[in-house]
Amino acid sequence: MAKVNLKNIDKSFGNVQILHDINLNIHDGEFLVLVGPSGCGKSTLLRIVAGLEDTTGGDVFIGDEQVTDVEPKNRDIAMVFQNYALYPHMNVSENMGFGLKLKKTPVDEINERVMEAAEILGITGYLKRRPKELSGGQRQRVAVGRAIVRNPSVFLFDEPLSNLDAKLRVQMRTEIKKLHAKLKTTMIYVTHDQVEAMTMGDRIVVMKDGYLMQSDAPLELYNRPVNKFVASFIGSPSMNFLDVMVDAKNGINFKNEYLHLNFPNAEHPGIQKYSGQEITLGVRPEHLELAPAGAGIAAQLEVSELMGSESYLYTSVGDTQVVARVQAAHQQETGDMLNFQPQFENLHFFDSETGDRIE
């Protein structure tokens, strides 16, 4: 196991800067997830840790060793790719042990490590098969097994579940978390799927346009996003946003053409400073409670999606789409006028110009 430190990492391709002064400390044994939209630089950052990309500036440390200019094979890392990268002419056992064979590891030790990894991953019955004889989930297990046999200090995962169907993705992310609990090795995992990030990571790093937006535990990210971008990216369905005027003369009130939210006993020093100004109000779908007609937020139902025990209500509040998550027992028809009343403690507040959280 080893910690990983990234100091002032910059990366440019020609005149295009991909990463901007990234500083990140990854603890020994931590499962860290890099998440963000396509093109945010998360895979590039992972490849820099692996040594597959050079930095334009900054330094990479694995353990106490600076490895910025060290070849990938000498960094004591193992990487699992999105496309499995298995050799089609080799069977599972040969694929898993190939890296050790290149290092001239004794055959008995290779066989022992391969069998140990196969038992961990439940693929001992497939060791003589070739990749074309395996399902997608089995191939991904082989790719993970090939990394395990190297017994690295750091595991790197680059969107390893993207090619799997929905059911297999759920199964495999559980398997990877169990693997981390068993091996207790430092793992860095890249995904664009915020559900994977929330369910797998000890800590999540949210990136946008090559910048690190927020680095925190999953629940902290969910409950206290530092800006509107993080708030919109973390959570499914994503957070709703409404532009409102603040009136903090008698309690705290929010108004626009379609809503009037009154909280007579509420106190919030940050919001009170915005009295008479416009802010962006954020509220998650599960915090929108159905209310009597005329109360809170007036919305027109456009689509209702039954998800089993609950329903997602897609509504319009003027020109803004607002999604509510309610118990499936509530039955509404398309076109119905609904009213929602959130609790003050479940609201999020953002500066309309900067998008930063108002504390």
C-alpha positions in Angstrom: 0.0 0.0 0.0 1.1 3.6 -0.5 -0.2 7.1 -0.4 -0.3 9.2 -3.6 0.5 12.9 -3.7 -0.1 15.2 -6.7 1.5 18.6 -6.4 0.7 21.5 -8.8 -0.1 19.2 -11.7 -0.5 21.0 -15.0 -1.1 19.4 -18.4 -1.3 20.9 -21.8 -1.7 19.5 -25.3 -0.3 22.2 -27.5 -2.0 25.5 -26.6 -4.9 23.7 -24.9 -4.5 23.4 -21.1 -6.2 20.3 -19.8 -5.3 20.3 -16.1 -4.9 23.4 -14.0 -2.7 23.3 -10.9 -4.1 20.1 -9.4 -3.1 19.4 -5.8 -4.4 16.2 -4.3 -3.3 13.9 -1.4 -4.6 10.4 -1.6 -4.3 8.5 1.7 -2.7 5.1 2.1 -5.5 2.5 1.6 -8.1 5.0 0.5 -10.7 4.4 -2.3 -10.7 7.7 -4.1 -13.1 8.4 -7.0 -12.4 11.0 -9.7 -15.7 12.1 -11.2 -16.8 14.7 -13.7 -18.3 15.1 -17.2 -16.5 14.0 -20.3 -13.5 16.2 -21.1 -13.0 17.4 -17.5 -9.5 15.8 -17.3 -10.1 13.0 -14.9 -8.7 10.2 -17.2 -5.7 12.4 -18.1 -4.9 12.9 -14.4 -5.1 9.1 -13.8 -2.8 8.5 -16.8 -0.3 11.0 -15.2 -0.3 8.9 -12.0 0.2 5.8 -14.1 3.1 7.4 -16.1 1.2 7.0 -19.4 1.1 10.8 -19.8 3.9 13.3 -18.9 3.1 16.4 -16.9 3.6 19.9 -18.3 4.3 21.0 -14.7 4.1 19.6 -11.2 5.2 16.4 -9.4 3.8 12.9 -8.7 4.7 11.0 -5.5 3.9 7.4 -4.8 4.7 6.6 -1.2 7.7 8.8 -0.4 9.2 8.5 -3.9 9.0 11.1 -6.5 8.0 9.3 -9.7 7.3 12.1 -12.1 9.9 10.9 -14.6 9.8 7.2 -13.7 8.6 4.7 -16.3 5.1 3.1 -15.7 6.6 -0.4 -15.2 8.7 0.9 -12.3 5.9 2.8 -10.5 4.5 -0.2 -8.6 1.0 0.4 -9.9 -1.6 -1.7 -11.8 -4.2 -0.3 -14.1 -7.6 -1.7 -15.2 -8.9 -0.2 -18.4 -12.3 0.3 -19.9 -11.8 -2.1 -22.8 -10.3 -5.0 -20.7 -7.1 -5.1 -23.0 -6.9 -8.9 -22.8 -4.7 -10.9 -25.2 -7.2 -13.0 -27.4 -4.7 -15.8 -28.1 -4.0 -16.4 -24.4 -6.3 -18.2 -21.9 -7.4 -16.5 -18.7 -4.5 -17.9 -16.6 -2.0 -16.8 -19.2 -3.5 -13.3 -19.4 -3.5 -12.9 -15.6 0.1 -14.1 -15.3 1.6 -12.4 -18.3 2.9 -9.3 -16.5 4.7 -11.5 -13.9 6.1 -13.6 -16.8 7.7 -10.5 -18.3 9.3 -9.8 -14.9 10.8 -13.4 -15.0 8.9 -14.4 -11.9 9.2 -18.1 -11.2 6.5 -20.2 -12.7 5.4 -21.7 -9.4 4.9 -18.2 -7.9 3.0 -17.1 -11.0 0.6 -20.0 -10.7 0.1 -19.5 -7.0 -0.7 -15.7 -7.5 -3.0 -16.4 -10.4 -4.9 -19.1 -8.4 -5.2 -16.8 -5.4 -6.6 -13.9 -7.5 -9.0 -16.2 -9.3 -10.4 -17.4 -6.0 -10.9 -13.9 -4.8 -12.8 -13.0 -8.0 -14.6 -16.3 -8.4 -13.2 -17.2 -11.8 -11.3 -20.4 -11.0 -13.5 -22.3 -13.4 -12.5 -20.1 -16.3 -8.7 -20.3 -16.2 -8.4 -22.4 -19.3 -10.9 -20.3 -21.4 -10.0 -17.6 -23.9 -11.5 -14.1 -23.7 -13.9 -14.8 -26.6 -15.5 -17.5 -24.5 -16.3 -15.2 -21.6 -19.1 -12.7 -20.9 -18.3 -9.0 -20.4 -18.5 -9.3 -16.6 -16.1 -12.3 -16.7 -13.6 -10.4 -18.9 -13.7 -7.5 -16.5 -12.9 -9.9 -13.6 -9.9 -11.2 -15.6 -8.7 -7.7 -16.1 -9.0 -7.0 -12.4 -7.3 -10.3 -11.6 -4.4 -9.4 -13.9 -3.9 -6.3 -11.7 -4.3 -8.2 -8.4 -1.5 -10.7 -9.2 1.0 -7.9 -9.5 0.3 -7.0 -5.8 0.8 -3.3 -6.5 0.9 -0.4 -4.1 -1.8 1.4 -6.0 -4.7 0.2 -8.2 -5.9 2.5 -11.0 -9.3 2.0 -12.6 -10.2 3.9 -15.8 -14.0 3.7 -16.2 -13.8 -0.1 -16.0 -17.6 -0.7 -15.9 -18.6 1.4 -18.9 -19.0 -1.5 -21.3 -21.2 -3.6 -19.0 -25.0 -3.7 -18.9 -26.9 -2.0 -15.9 -27.3 -5.2 -13.8 -23.6 -6.2 -14.3 -22.4 -2.7 -13.4 -24.2 -2.9 -10.1 -22.8 -6.4 -9.4 -19.2 -5.4 -10.4 -19.1 -2.2 -8.4 -20.1 -4.3 -5.3 -17.3 -6.8 -6.2 -14.7 -4.0 -6.5 -15.7 -2.5 -3.1 -15.5 -6.0 -1.5 -12.1 -6.4 -3.2 -10.9 -3.1 -1.7 -12.1 -4.1 1.8 -10.2 -7.4 1.5 -6.9 -6.0 0.0 -6.9 -2.6 1.7 -4.8 -1.2 -1.1 -4.9 2.4 -2.3 -7.4 2.6 -5.3 -8.0 5.5 -7.6 -11.2 5.1 -9.7 -12.3 7.2 -12.7 -15.9 7.4 -13.7 -18.4 9.9 -15.2 -21.2 8.1 -13.4 -22.0 9.9 -10.2 -24.0 6.9 -8.9 -20.8 4.8 -9.1 -18.9 7.6 -7.4 -21.4 7.9 -4.5 -21.7 4.2 -3.9 -18.0 3.2 -4.1 -15.8 6.0 -2.9 -14.4 6.7 0.5 -13.8 10.2 -1.0 -14.9 11.8 -4.2 -13.1 14.4 -6.2 -15.4 16.4 -8.6 -13.7 17.9 -11.6 -14.7 20.4 -14.2 -12.8 21.8 -17.2 -9.5 20.6 -15.7 -10.1 22.2 -12.3 -10.7 20.4 -9.0 -14.1 21.6 -7.8 -14.5 19.8 -4.5 -12.9 16.8 -2.7 -14.9 15.3 0.1 -16.8 12.3 1.5 -19.9 11.3 -0.5 -22.5 12.5 2.0 -20.6 15.8 2.5 -20.6 16.4 -1.2 -24.3 15.6 -1.4 -25.3 17.7 1.6 -22.9 20.6 1.3 -21.9 21.1 -2.4 -19.5 24.1 -2.6 -21.1 25.4 -5.8 -23.9 25.0 -8.2 -22.0 22.7 -10.5 -21.2 20.2 -7.8 -24.8 20.4 -6.6 -26.1 19.6 -10.1 -23.6 16.9 -10.8 -24.0 14.9 -7.6 -27.4 13.3 -7.1 -29.9 11.6 -9.4 -32.2 13.1 -10.4 -30.1 16.2 -10.1 -30.9 19.2 -7.8 -33.6 21.7 -8.9 -32.6 25.3 -9.2 -34.9 28.4 -9.1 -34.0 32.1 -9.3 -35.7 33.9 -6.4 -35.7 37.3 -4.7 -34.8 37.3 -1.0 -36.9 39.1 1.6 -35.3 38.8 5.1 -37.4 41.4 6.9 -39.7 39.0 8.8 -38.0 35.7 8.9 -36.7 34.6 5.4 -39.0 34.6 2.4 -38.3 33.7 -1.3 -40.4 34.9 -4.1 -40.8 34.9 -7.8 -43.7 34.8 -10.2 -44.4 31.1 -9.5 -43.6 30.7 -5.9 -43.8 32.3 -2.5 -41.9 30.4 0.3 -42.3 31.8 3.8 -40.1 30.8 6.7 -41.0 33.2 9.5 -38.7 31.6 12.2 -35.8 30.9 9.9 -32.3 32.4 10.5 -29.4 32.3 8.1 -26.7 35.0 8.3 -25.5 34.4 4.8 -28.9 34.7 3.2 -29.9 37.7 5.3 -27.1 39.6 3.7 -28.8 39.0 0.3 -32.1 40.6 1.4 -33.5 42.5 -1.6 -31.3 40.6 -4.1 -31.7 37.6 -6.4 -30.1 34.3 -5.5 -30.4 30.7 -6.9 -32.4 28.4 -4.7 -31.5 24.7 -4.8 -33.7 21.8 -3.6 -33.3 18.1 -4.2 -36.2 16.1 -5.7 -36.8 14.1 -2.5 -37.1 17.3 -0.5 -40.1 18.6 -2.4 -43.2 17.7 -0.4 -46.7 17.9 -2.0 -48.7 20.7 -0.4 -52.2 22.2 -0.6 -53.2 24.3 -3.5 -51.9 27.8 -3.4 -49.0 27.0 -1.1 -45.2 27.1 -1.9 -44.2 26.3 -5.4 -46.8 26.1 -8.1 -45.9 23.5 -10.8 -47.6 21.9 -13.8 -47.1 18.1 -14.2 -45.6 17.1 -17.6 -44.5 13.5 -17.0 -44.8 11.0 -14.2 -42.4 8.1 -14.0 -43.3 5.2 -11.8 -40.2 3.7 -10.3 -41.8 1.1 -8.1 -42.2 2.3 -4.5 -41.8 6.0 -5.6 -42.5 8.2 -8.6 -40.5 10.9 -10.3 -42.7 13.9 -11.2 -41.4 16.1 -14.0 -43.0 19.5 -13.7 -42.7 22.9 -15.2 -42.4 26.0 -13.0 -42.6 28.7 -15.6 -39.8 27.9 -18.0 -37.9 25.9 -15.5 -38.1 22.1 -15.1 -38.5 20.9 -11.5 -38.4 17.2 -10.6 -40.0 15.8 -7.4 -39.5 12.3 -6.0 -42.7 11.3 -4.1 -44.3 8.1 -2.8 -45.9 6.1 -5.6 -49.2 6.1 -3.7 -49.7 9.7 -4.9 -51.5 9.5 -8.3 -51.4 12.5 -10.6 -52.4 13.1 -14.2 -50.4 15.0 -16.9 -51.4 18.6 -16.9 -52.4 18.7 -13.2 -51.4 21.7 -11.2 -49.3 20.7 -8.1 -47.9 22.6 -5.2 -44.6 21.7 -3.4 -43.4 22.9 0.0 -39.8 22.2 1.0 -38.4 22.5 4.5 -36.0 25.4 5.1 -33.2 23.1 6.4 -33.3 21.1 3.1 -32.7 24.2 0.9 -29.4 25.1 -0.7 -28.4 28.7 -1.6 -26.1 29.9 -4.4 -24.9 33.2 -5.5 -26.6 34.0 -8.8 -23.4 35.4 -10.4 -20.6 33.2 -9.2 -22.6 30.0 -8.5 -20.8 29.6 -5.1 -22.6 28.3 -2.1 -23.9 30.9 0.3 -22.9 29.9 3.8 
